[in-house]
Amino acid sequence: MADLNMRHMRRITGATARQLDYWQSKDLLTPSGLGNGGRRWREYTIGDAIFARTIKALREDGVSLQKIEEVLKVLSKKMRKAEKPSDVLRTLKLVAYGGEVYVKTSARAAYRAGDGQATFLFIDMEQIGQEVGRKLSNLGIAVS
């Protein structure tokens, strides 16, 4: 459902009209509704606003438009496969570092958005400490 106009998009995303125009010219963001040659009247969906805000955040972190395009492809693919696209947005985390973008897929793993290469393994030290504490308790060893 297309229900946001250009003014809404600017306010929601913090992007300027010029940025939105540029991202559209680079095929990074396509309004869901167009009229008058695609320039005067545009309608966007909430998903479009999320993508625009993602583009803006990644650009602010110095990520190239080429890398952003790769990220948007990953997001689009995951959202198309999901039964509820909102669940994807709620659980997916992006990490930008050194001009690269990584997709955190679980509490323990992340992969590079461009090629799917696994890159990080996150270890929750608090969880490990609690696990060790439980096992010590089960063995009857007091923890101080």
N, C-alpha and C positions, 0 to 999 in steps of 0.2 A: 504494500500500500504506500503510495507516494503521498506524503503529507507535509513535508517541510519545504519552505521556499528558501531563496538565497539568504535573506535576512536571518531566518532561523538558523541556517547552517553556519553563518558567520558568528552568531552569538553562542551557539552550542559548541562549536569546535575551536573558536578563537582564530580561525583562518580568515584571511582577507579575501575579498572577491577576486582579486588578482591571483592569489594562490589557488583558489578553487578553479578558476579559468585555466591556469597552467596545468594543474593536475588532470583536468579534463582533456586538455590538448595532448597530454602524454598518455592518455588512456589508463590512468591510475584510478580515476573516479568518474563514473558515468552517472549522471542524474537519471533517475527512473522515469522522469517525464520531461519532454523537451517540446518547445514550440518556437515559432518565429525564427527558424534557422538554427535553433539550439542556443541562442545567445540571450534573448530577452526574457524568456519564461522557462524556469526549470523547477522541477519538483524532485525532492529527495526523500528517501526512506530513512528510518532510524538506522538501518544497517549502513546506508551511505554515510550518515553522520559518524558512525563508529569508525568506518574506514578512513574518513577524512581526519578525524582526531588522531587515529593511529599514524597516518602519514605525517601529520604535523609533529607529533611527539618524536617520531623517528628522525625526521629532518632536524629537529632541535638538538638531537643527540648526534648529529653529523652523519647519519646514514644516507648513502647515495640513493637516488631515485631508482637505480637498477636493483639494488638490494631490497628496497621497499616494494618494488614490483614482485619480487620473489616471495616476500612475506605475504602480500595480498593474495597471491595465487594459493599459498598454503592455507590461509584463512578461508578463502572462498571454497576450496576443496573440502576442508573439514566441515564447513557449514552446510554444504550441499549433501554430504554423507550423513550428517546428524539428523536424528529424528526431531530434535528441538534445537535449532541453531543457537538459541539463547544459552543453552547449556554449554556449548562450545565456548562462547564468549565468557561465561562465568568461570570456566575451569582453565582456560588457556592463558598462559603467561608468556610475554615476550621479554627477552633480555637483549639489550643493545650494548655491545662492547667492541671497541676498536673498529668501528665501521661495519661490523658483522651483526647479524640478528639471529638469535637463538630462540627456539620455541621450547618452553618448559612443558613437558607433557605429563609429568607426574611429580610427586614429591622427591623422586630420586633421579630423574633423568631429563636431559635436554638434548636437542639436536639442532644443527645449523639449518636455518630456514631454506637456504638456496639448494642444498644438495642432500639434505636428510642425514648427513654424517653425525653420528652420536658424538657428543663433545664433552659433556659434563656428567658427573655422577655426584649428586648431592647426598651428603650424609648428615643426618640429624643427630647431633651429639647428645642433645637432651633425651631423645628417644633411646639411644644406646645406653645412656646412664641409667635411665629408668629400667630398662630391660636387665642390665647387669644387677641393679639393686633388687629386682624381683627374684632373680635366680639366686643371689646370695641369701635372700630371706628364705627361699624354699630350701636351701641347704642348712638353714639354721645359723647362718653367720650374721652377726650383728654388724650393722653399718652405722658408723658414727659421723 
